[in-house]
Amino acid sequence: MGFTKLIEHTFRRFLPSPFTIAVLLTVFTLALALVFGKAPEEGNHLFHVLRLWEQGIWNNGLLVFAYQMMLILVLGHVLVLSRPMEQLIMRLTGFVKNPANAAILVALPTMLVSFFNWGLGLIFGALLARKVGEYAQERDIPINYPLIGACGYLGLLVWHGGISGSAPLKVSEKGHLEGLMKSFQNNVLVHGLPESISTLETVFSMANMLTFIVVVLSISVLVYYLGRRTKPTAMDLRPYQFQKIHKQGLSGAEKLEHSKLLSLTFGALILVAFLVQYLPFLKKMNLTPNLLNFFMLGLAIILHGSFSSFLRAVEEAIGDVSGILIQFPLYFGIMGVMGGSGMIGLISDFFVSISSSTTLPLFTFFSAGLVNVFVPSGGGQWAIQGPLVLESAMALGVPLPKAVMALAYGDQVTNMLQPFWALPLLGITKLKAKEILPYTLLFMFLGGTIYIVGLLFF
């Protein structure tokens, strides 16, 4: 307990908000570029660095990437606020019989849902944990509620290796690898890069699927054990209310907003277009951000049953993306400075000098975990660290899919330490970070061990 309190105190006292961190990293990067970066043959060095920064901030390809990540989070949140998802959550809570199976009933579905979509899993896990707590409170079932809350956060331990993982999805887009390297590095040899890396080689690879299964089973055993061994805690929870749509007094065009037939027709039209456009990709098991978002858009409209319900859910979910909206351009600016000034090459050469084809994935894993503490966003981290990982892997002959997944694993593991993405869960469950940290740290150590073994074994 003393260790977790120390961590919480450290985060509160010494770690600023993610936006402030992005600003400080920007200033730090600009200073490094002025000292170690390659100066232009003509013109002022400072002005050159500032131009690189501005060009990186408004990089069109990366701004599209930011919007794709925003949609993944918003549409995932919107899906979990639909009536069918509410019914699923309520049915799952009905199976709670004791503290151990309560922990399993939150942890296992949360990880499975998060493998499909991290935004969906984040809110799904939070709501499921809250409803399990309410159910146990009503029926006097003794549970450790902080443990249940920690189980609702487990989706962030597996998300980046899943279908909505930022790095695996982006590298599956044709031309992304070459465009990323060309945008940020001068004189880089991009002819050795593949056009894309299919999700069949990353997310759906045998290595990743086996690793994911081992993580899910091992964490499930751990939470079951913790559920049996930990002491019950007192709860004072009021029923959490899902959104309700009132249809009384509708007239004229208002009826269209609540028309089930219209929303179902439009949602079905989107899914038909999705199948027509992306069926060749699905046959190859190659997912892209656009493919995933198009599918979730149609599904969300159908599950909500009306445009009114769908738009209300969007309004509730839109606050989730404020960090992505304002922070991602700063990360893109950092990447622009690092690439254009030649610092990526310097850092890559250093990693190559101290690594081998065996150890580079491990260095990538640990460095990604460290970067995630300061840049708590998988998408932002890929923008900063992606070119470095790609260049180092090419230099040492490490398979690019393995290098991408090493970054993904490292990023997701330290989510159990970094409380940034836990904020929605803490708000819904009414828990504090210090209450769930003792358990999320255990999840981090177990999950991290399995991911390291997976990188070494495969």
BELNOR-V607051 format. One record per residue. N is the residue number from 1. RES is the residue in one small letter. OMEGA is omega in whole degrees, 0 to 359 (NA if undefined). D_LAST is the distance of its C-alpha to the last C-alpha in Angstrom with 2 decimals. Layout:
# BELNOR-V607051
n=N res=RES omega=OMEGA d_last=D_LAST
n=N res=RES omega=OMEGA d_last=D_LAST
This chain:
# BELNOR-V607051
n=1 res=m omega=180 d_last=35.82
n=2 res=g omega=180 d_last=37.10
n=3 res=f omega=180 d_last=33.66
n=4 res=t omega=176 d_last=33.15
n=5 res=k omega=178 d_last=36.71
n=6 res=l omega=179 d_last=36.04
n=7 res=i omega=180 d_last=33.09
n=8 res=e omega=180 d_last=35.23
n=9 res=h omega=180 d_last=38.12
n=10 res=t omega=179 d_last=36.04
n=11 res=f omega=182 d_last=34.79
n=12 res=r omega=188 d_last=38.34
n=13 res=r omega=190 d_last=40.07
n=14 res=f omega=182 d_last=37.91
n=15 res=l omega=180 d_last=35.64
n=16 res=p omega=177 d_last=37.72
n=17 res=s omega=180 d_last=37.17
n=18 res=p omega=179 d_last=34.27
n=19 res=f omega=178 d_last=36.90
n=20 res=t omega=177 d_last=38.47
n=21 res=i omega=179 d_last=35.12
n=22 res=a omega=178 d_last=34.62
n=23 res=v omega=180 d_last=38.13
n=24 res=l omega=177 d_last=37.62
n=25 res=l omega=178 d_last=34.38
n=26 res=t omega=180 d_last=36.37
n=27 res=v omega=180 d_last=39.19
n=28 res=f omega=180 d_last=36.88
n=29 res=t omega=177 d_last=35.11
n=30 res=l omega=179 d_last=38.52
n=31 res=a omega=178 d_last=39.71
n=32 res=l omega=180 d_last=36.73
n=33 res=a omega=179 d_last=37.25
n=34 res=l omega=183 d_last=40.91
n=35 res=v omega=188 d_last=40.21
n=36 res=f omega=183 d_last=37.15
n=37 res=g omega=180 d_last=36.96
n=38 res=k omega=180 d_last=38.39
n=39 res=a omega=179 d_last=42.01
n=40 res=p omega=179 d_last=43.47
n=41 res=e omega=178 d_last=45.88
n=42 res=e omega=176 d_last=48.53
n=43 res=g omega=182 d_last=49.23
n=44 res=n omega=181 d_last=48.64
n=45 res=h omega=181 d_last=45.23
n=46 res=l omega=180 d_last=45.44
n=47 res=f omega=178 d_last=46.41
n=48 res=h omega=180 d_last=43.56
n=49 res=v omega=179 d_last=40.97
n=50 res=l omega=176 d_last=42.65
n=51 res=r omega=177 d_last=42.54
n=52 res=l omega=180 d_last=38.80
n=53 res=w omega=181 d_last=38.47
n=54 res=e omega=179 d_last=40.71
n=55 res=q omega=178 d_last=39.02
n=56 res=g omega=180 d_last=35.60
n=57 res=i omega=185 d_last=37.04
n=58 res=w omega=175 d_last=38.40
n=59 res=n omega=187 d_last=35.60
n=60 res=n omega=181 d_last=36.09
n=61 res=g omega=181 d_last=32.52
n=62 res=l omega=175 d_last=31.26
n=63 res=l omega=173 d_last=34.23
n=64 res=v omega=177 d_last=33.21
n=65 res=f omega=179 d_last=29.72
n=66 res=a omega=180 d_last=31.47
n=67 res=y omega=177 d_last=33.55
n=68 res=q omega=180 d_last=30.61
n=69 res=m omega=177 d_last=29.01
n=70 res=m omega=180 d_last=32.44
n=71 res=l omega=178 d_last=32.81
n=72 res=i omega=181 d_last=29.46
n=73 res=l omega=183 d_last=30.68
n=74 res=v omega=183 d_last=34.29
n=75 res=l omega=175 d_last=33.68
n=76 res=g omega=177 d_last=31.25
n=77 res=h omega=180 d_last=33.99
n=78 res=v omega=180 d_last=36.62
n=79 res=l omega=184 d_last=34.86
n=80 res=v omega=178 d_last=34.78
n=81 res=l omega=179 d_last=38.50
n=82 res=s omega=182 d_last=39.45
n=83 res=r omega=178 d_last=41.49
n=84 res=p omega=179 d_last=38.94
n=85 res=m omega=176 d_last=36.34
n=86 res=e omega=180 d_last=39.11
n=87 res=q omega=178 d_last=39.92
n=88 res=l omega=180 d_last=36.30
n=89 res=i omega=181 d_last=36.22
n=90 res=m omega=178 d_last=39.59
n=91 res=r omega=180 d_last=38.57
n=92 res=l omega=181 d_last=35.52
n=93 res=t omega=181 d_last=37.76
n=94 res=g omega=180 d_last=40.04
n=95 res=f omega=181 d_last=37.52
n=96 res=v omega=180 d_last=37.70
n=97 res=k omega=183 d_last=39.30
n=98 res=n omega=184 d_last=38.18
n=99 res=p omega=184 d_last=36.21
n=100 res=a omega=182 d_last=32.99
n=101 res=n omega=174 d_last=32.81
n=102 res=a omega=179 d_last=33.95
n=103 res=a omega=178 d_last=30.84
n=104 res=i omega=183 d_last=28.59
n=105 res=l omega=175 d_last=30.66
n=106 res=v omega=187 d_last=30.00
n=107 res=a omega=187 d_last=26.38
n=108 res=l omega=178 d_last=24.84
n=109 res=p omega=181 d_last=26.73
n=110 res=t omega=179 d_last=26.24
n=111 res=m omega=180 d_last=22.43
n=112 res=l omega=179 d_last=22.61
n=113 res=v omega=182 d_last=25.27
n=114 res=s omega=175 d_last=23.53
n=115 res=f omega=177 d_last=20.46
n=116 res=f omega=181 d_last=23.13
n=117 res=n omega=186 d_last=25.10
n=118 res=w omega=177 d_last=25.02
n=119 res=g omega=176 d_last=28.78
n=120 res=l omega=182 d_last=29.54
n=121 res=g omega=181 d_last=27.38
n=122 res=l omega=182 d_last=28.94
n=123 res=i omega=178 d_last=32.48
n=124 res=f omega=180 d_last=31.77
n=125 res=g omega=180 d_last=30.36
n=126 res=a omega=181 d_last=33.33
n=127 res=l omega=179 d_last=35.90
n=128 res=l omega=178 d_last=34.43
n=129 res=a omega=180 d_last=34.50
n=130 res=r omega=183 d_last=38.06
n=131 res=k omega=175 d_last=39.26
n=132 res=v omega=177 d_last=37.78
n=133 res=g omega=179 d_last=39.67
n=134 res=e omega=181 d_last=42.84
n=135 res=y omega=180 d_last=42.57
n=136 res=a omega=179 d_last=42.15
n=137 res=q omega=181 d_last=45.03
n=138 res=e omega=185 d_last=47.33
n=139 res=r omega=178 d_last=46.73
n=140 res=d omega=174 d_last=46.66
n=141 res=i omega=184 d_last=43.13
n=142 res=p omega=179 d_last=42.10
n=143 res=i omega=172 d_last=38.75
n=144 res=n omega=188 d_last=37.17
n=145 res=y omega=174 d_last=37.35
n=146 res=p omega=176 d_last=35.31
n=147 res=l omega=178 d_last=32.40
n=148 res=i omega=177 d_last=32.88
n=149 res=g omega=178 d_last=32.94
n=150 res=a omega=177 d_last=29.69
n=151 res=c omega=178 d_last=28.10
n=152 res=g omega=179 d_last=29.44
n=153 res=y omega=186 d_last=27.49
n=154 res=l omega=178 d_last=24.06
n=155 res=g omega=180 d_last=23.38
n=156 res=l omega=176 d_last=22.86
n=157 res=l omega=186 d_last=19.83
n=158 res=v omega=192 d_last=17.89
n=159 res=w omega=188 d_last=19.86
n=160 res=h omega=173 d_last=18.04
n=161 res=g omega=183 d_last=14.95
n=162 res=g omega=188 d_last=17.61
n=163 res=i omega=181 d_last=20.06
n=164 res=s omega=180 d_last=22.31
n=165 res=g omega=186 d_last=19.86
n=166 res=s omega=184 d_last=21.76
n=167 res=a omega=180 d_last=19.22
n=168 res=p omega=180 d_last=17.38
n=169 res=l omega=183 d_last=20.90
n=170 res=k omega=182 d_last=22.54
n=171 res=v omega=177 d_last=20.23
n=172 res=s omega=178 d_last=20.77
n=173 res=e omega=179 d_last=24.45
n=174 res=k omega=176 d_last=25.85
n=175 res=g omega=183 d_last=26.98
n=176 res=h omega=183 d_last=25.55
n=177 res=l omega=181 d_last=23.36
n=178 res=e omega=180 d_last=26.30
n=179 res=g omega=179 d_last=28.77
n=180 res=l omega=182 d_last=26.98
n=181 res=m omega=180 d_last=26.81
n=182 res=k omega=183 d_last=30.34
n=183 res=s omega=190 d_last=31.80
n=184 res=f omega=182 d_last=30.85
n=185 res=q omega=176 d_last=30.62
n=186 res=n omega=175 d_last=33.44
n=187 res=n omega=179 d_last=33.00
n=188 res=v omega=178 d_last=29.24
n=189 res=l omega=183 d_last=27.90
n=190 res=v omega=183 d_last=26.44
n=191 res=h omega=179 d_last=26.74
n=192 res=g omega=181 d_last=23.13
n=193 res=l omega=173 d_last=21.90
n=194 res=p omega=179 d_last=21.17
n=195 res=e omega=177 d_last=23.73
n=196 res=s omega=175 d_last=21.23
n=197 res=i omega=184 d_last=17.61
n=198 res=s omega=175 d_last=17.82
n=199 res=t omega=174 d_last=16.65
n=200 res=l omega=179 d_last=15.31
n=201 res=e omega=182 d_last=12.51
n=202 res=t omega=185 d_last=12.21
n=203 res=v omega=186 d_last=13.95
n=204 res=f omega=176 d_last=13.96
n=205 res=s omega=179 d_last=10.58
n=206 res=m omega=181 d_last=9.24
n=207 res=a omega=182 d_last=6.16
n=208 res=n omega=181 d_last=9.07
n=209 res=m omega=178 d_last=11.55
n=210 res=l omega=178 d_last=10.07
n=211 res=t omega=179 d_last=9.59
n=212 res=f omega=180 d_last=13.08
n=213 res=i omega=179 d_last=14.54
n=214 res=v omega=178 d_last=13.64
n=215 res=v omega=182 d_last=15.14
n=216 res=v omega=182 d_last=18.13
n=217 res=l omega=182 d_last=18.87
n=218 res=s omega=179 d_last=18.59
n=219 res=i omega=179 d_last=20.71
n=220 res=s omega=177 d_last=23.11
n=221 res=v omega=181 d_last=23.69
n=222 res=l omega=183 d_last=24.30
n=223 res=v omega=175 d_last=26.77
n=224 res=y omega=179 d_last=28.52
n=225 res=y omega=180 d_last=29.02
n=226 res=l omega=179 d_last=30.26
n=227 res=g omega=180 d_last=32.53
n=228 res=r omega=189 d_last=34.16
n=229 res=r omega=184 d_last=34.52
n=230 res=t omega=182 d_last=35.55
n=231 res=k omega=177 d_last=39.20
n=232 res=p omega=179 d_last=40.56
n=233 res=t omega=178 d_last=41.77
n=234 res=a omega=180 d_last=44.85
n=235 res=m omega=175 d_last=44.62
n=236 res=d omega=186 d_last=47.18
n=237 res=l omega=171 d_last=45.67
n=238 res=r omega=181 d_last=47.71
n=239 res=p omega=176 d_last=46.54
n=240 res=y omega=184 d_last=44.26
n=241 res=q omega=171 d_last=45.82
n=242 res=f omega=183 d_last=43.94
n=243 res=q omega=178 d_last=45.73
n=244 res=k omega=179 d_last=48.74
n=245 res=i omega=179 d_last=50.41
n=246 res=h omega=185 d_last=54.21
n=247 res=k omega=182 d_last=55.82
n=248 res=q omega=173 d_last=59.46
n=249 res=g omega=179 d_last=61.94
n=250 res=l omega=178 d_last=59.91
n=251 res=s omega=175 d_last=61.97
n=252 res=g omega=184 d_last=61.68
n=253 res=a omega=179 d_last=58.47
n=254 res=e omega=182 d_last=56.97
n=255 res=k omega=179 d_last=56.49
n=256 res=l omega=180 d_last=53.99
n=257 res=e omega=183 d_last=51.74
n=258 res=h omega=182 d_last=51.68
n=259 res=s omega=178 d_last=51.70
n=260 res=k omega=181 d_last=49.05
n=261 res=l omega=182 d_last=49.80
n=262 res=l omega=181 d_last=49.32
n=263 res=s omega=178 d_last=46.03
n=264 res=l omega=180 d_last=44.61
n=265 res=t omega=181 d_last=45.83
n=266 res=f omega=177 d_last=44.35
n=267 res=g omega=178 d_last=40.99
n=268 res=a omega=178 d_last=40.93
n=269 res=l omega=178 d_last=41.85
n=270 res=i omega=182 d_last=38.84
n=271 res=l omega=176 d_last=36.49
n=272 res=v omega=178 d_last=38.20
n=273 res=a omega=177 d_last=37.82
n=274 res=f omega=181 d_last=34.16
n=275 res=l omega=180 d_last=33.64
n=276 res=v omega=185 d_last=35.74
n=277 res=q omega=192 d_last=33.99
n=278 res=y omega=180 d_last=30.33
n=279 res=l omega=177 d_last=30.12
n=280 res=p omega=179 d_last=28.66
n=281 res=f omega=181 d_last=25.85
n=282 res=l omega=179 d_last=25.27
n=283 res=k omega=179 d_last=25.11
n=284 res=k omega=183 d_last=22.23
n=285 res=m omega=179 d_last=20.56
n=286 res=n omega=181 d_last=21.04
n=287 res=l omega=176 d_last=22.48
n=288 res=t omega=178 d_last=24.45
n=289 res=p omega=180 d_last=26.45
n=290 res=n omega=179 d_last=29.68
n=291 res=l omega=182 d_last=28.56
n=292 res=l omega=182 d_last=27.54
n=293 res=n omega=179 d_last=30.73
n=294 res=f omega=179 d_last=33.00
n=295 res=f omega=182 d_last=31.84
n=296 res=m omega=178 d_last=32.20
n=297 res=l omega=179 d_last=35.62
n=298 res=g omega=181 d_last=37.00
n=299 res=l omega=181 d_last=35.58
n=300 res=a omega=179 d_last=36.96
n=301 res=i omega=180 d_last=40.41
n=302 res=i omega=183 d_last=40.52
n=303 res=l omega=179 d_last=39.47
n=304 res=h omega=173 d_last=42.03
n=305 res=g omega=176 d_last=44.76
n=306 res=s omega=177 d_last=46.82
n=307 res=f omega=180 d_last=46.64
n=308 res=s omega=179 d_last=48.34
n=309 res=s omega=180 d_last=45.68
n=310 res=f omega=183 d_last=42.90
n=311 res=l omega=175 d_last=44.59
n=312 res=r omega=178 d_last=45.29
n=313 res=a omega=178 d_last=41.61
n=314 res=v omega=179 d_last=40.82
n=315 res=e omega=180 d_last=43.40
n=316 res=e omega=185 d_last=41.82
n=317 res=a omega=190 d_last=38.29
n=318 res=i omega=179 d_last=39.23
n=319 res=g omega=181 d_last=39.47
n=320 res=d omega=191 d_last=35.70
n=321 res=v omega=182 d_last=35.20
n=322 res=s omega=180 d_last=37.67
n=323 res=g omega=179 d_last=35.03
n=324 res=i omega=184 d_last=33.12
n=325 res=l omega=188 d_last=36.44
n=326 res=i omega=184 d_last=37.78
n=327 res=q omega=184 d_last=34.77
n=328 res=f omega=179 d_last=32.59
n=329 res=p omega=177 d_last=35.26
n=330 res=l omega=177 d_last=35.38
n=331 res=y omega=179 d_last=31.64
n=332 res=f omega=177 d_last=32.18
n=333 res=g omega=177 d_last=35.06
n=334 res=i omega=181 d_last=32.96
n=335 res=m omega=178 d_last=30.47
n=336 res=g omega=179 d_last=33.46
n=337 res=v omega=183 d_last=34.86
n=338 res=m omega=180 d_last=31.65
n=339 res=g omega=184 d_last=31.05
n=340 res=g omega=181 d_last=34.68
n=341 res=s omega=179 d_last=35.49
n=342 res=g omega=183 d_last=32.68
n=343 res=m omega=178 d_last=31.08
n=344 res=i omega=178 d_last=27.65
n=345 res=g omega=179 d_last=27.80
n=346 res=l omega=181 d_last=28.92
n=347 res=i omega=179 d_last=26.18
n=348 res=s omega=179 d_last=23.50
n=349 res=d omega=179 d_last=25.08
n=350 res=f omega=181 d_last=24.96
n=351 res=f omega=179 d_last=21.24
n=352 res=v omega=182 d_last=20.65
n=353 res=s omega=183 d_last=23.11
n=354 res=i omega=186 d_last=21.41
n=355 res=s omega=170 d_last=17.71
n=356 res=s omega=179 d_last=15.45
n=357 res=s omega=179 d_last=12.47
n=358 res=t omega=186 d_last=10.44
n=359 res=t omega=182 d_last=12.80
n=360 res=l omega=177 d_last=13.62
n=361 res=p omega=179 d_last=10.97
n=362 res=l omega=176 d_last=12.37
n=363 res=f omega=179 d_last=15.84
n=364 res=t omega=179 d_last=15.37
n=365 res=f omega=184 d_last=14.37
n=366 res=f omega=179 d_last=17.39
n=367 res=s omega=178 d_last=19.71
n=368 res=a omega=177 d_last=19.10
n=369 res=g omega=179 d_last=19.95
n=370 res=l omega=180 d_last=23.03
n=371 res=v omega=181 d_last=24.13
n=372 res=n omega=178 d_last=23.95
n=373 res=v omega=182 d_last=26.58
n=374 res=f omega=179 d_last=28.93
n=375 res=v omega=187 d_last=27.90
n=376 res=p omega=179 d_last=27.24
n=377 res=s omega=180 d_last=26.27
n=378 res=g omega=180 d_last=22.97
n=379 res=g omega=178 d_last=24.99
n=380 res=g omega=180 d_last=26.98
n=381 res=q omega=178 d_last=24.00
n=382 res=w omega=179 d_last=22.40
n=383 res=a omega=181 d_last=25.81
n=384 res=i omega=190 d_last=25.97
n=385 res=q omega=185 d_last=22.49
n=386 res=g omega=181 d_last=21.13
n=387 res=p omega=178 d_last=22.94
n=388 res=l omega=180 d_last=21.99
n=389 res=v omega=182 d_last=18.24
n=390 res=l omega=182 d_last=18.69
n=391 res=e omega=180 d_last=20.92
n=392 res=s omega=180 d_last=18.90
n=393 res=a omega=179 d_last=15.72
n=394 res=m omega=181 d_last=18.07
n=395 res=a omega=184 d_last=19.75
n=396 res=l omega=178 d_last=16.78
n=397 res=g omega=177 d_last=15.05
n=398 res=v omega=178 d_last=11.97
n=399 res=p omega=183 d_last=11.10
n=400 res=l omega=177 d_last=13.36
n=401 res=p omega=180 d_last=11.57
n=402 res=k omega=179 d_last=8.76
n=403 res=a omega=179 d_last=11.87
n=404 res=v omega=181 d_last=13.74
n=405 res=m omega=176 d_last=11.48
n=406 res=a omega=176 d_last=11.38
n=407 res=l omega=181 d_last=15.14
n=408 res=a omega=180 d_last=15.40
n=409 res=y omega=181 d_last=13.81
n=410 res=g omega=179 d_last=16.06
n=411 res=d omega=187 d_last=19.00
n=412 res=q omega=184 d_last=19.00
n=413 res=v omega=185 d_last=18.59
n=414 res=t omega=167 d_last=21.83
n=415 res=n omega=179 d_last=23.73
n=416 res=m omega=177 d_last=24.40
n=417 res=l omega=183 d_last=26.26
n=418 res=q omega=187 d_last=27.83
n=419 res=p omega=186 d_last=30.66
n=420 res=f omega=184 d_last=31.35
n=421 res=w omega=177 d_last=29.84
n=422 res=a omega=185 d_last=31.20
n=423 res=l omega=177 d_last=34.72
n=424 res=p omega=179 d_last=35.19
n=425 res=l omega=180 d_last=34.06
n=426 res=l omega=178 d_last=36.37
n=427 res=g omega=182 d_last=39.19
n=428 res=i omega=184 d_last=38.84
n=429 res=t omega=183 d_last=38.32
n=430 res=k omega=175 d_last=40.84
n=431 res=l omega=176 d_last=38.58
n=432 res=k omega=182 d_last=38.11
n=433 res=a omega=182 d_last=34.98
n=434 res=k omega=180 d_last=35.83
n=435 res=e omega=182 d_last=35.96
n=436 res=i omega=183 d_last=32.40
n=437 res=l omega=180 d_last=30.75
n=438 res=p omega=182 d_last=30.72
n=439 res=y omega=180 d_last=28.49
n=440 res=t omega=176 d_last=26.28
n=441 res=l omega=176 d_last=25.49
n=442 res=l omega=178 d_last=24.33
n=443 res=f omega=181 d_last=22.10
n=444 res=m omega=182 d_last=20.72
n=445 res=f omega=180 d_last=19.95
n=446 res=l omega=180 d_last=18.29
n=447 res=g omega=179 d_last=16.28
n=448 res=g omega=178 d_last=15.37
n=449 res=t omega=181 d_last=14.19
n=450 res=i omega=180 d_last=11.86
n=451 res=y omega=179 d_last=10.45
n=452 res=i omega=178 d_last=10.12
n=453 res=v omega=179 d_last=8.37
n=454 res=g omega=179 d_last=5.82
n=455 res=l omega=179 d_last=5.65
n=456 res=l omega=186 d_last=5.80
n=457 res=f omega=184 d_last=3.80
n=458 res=f omega=NA d_last=0.00
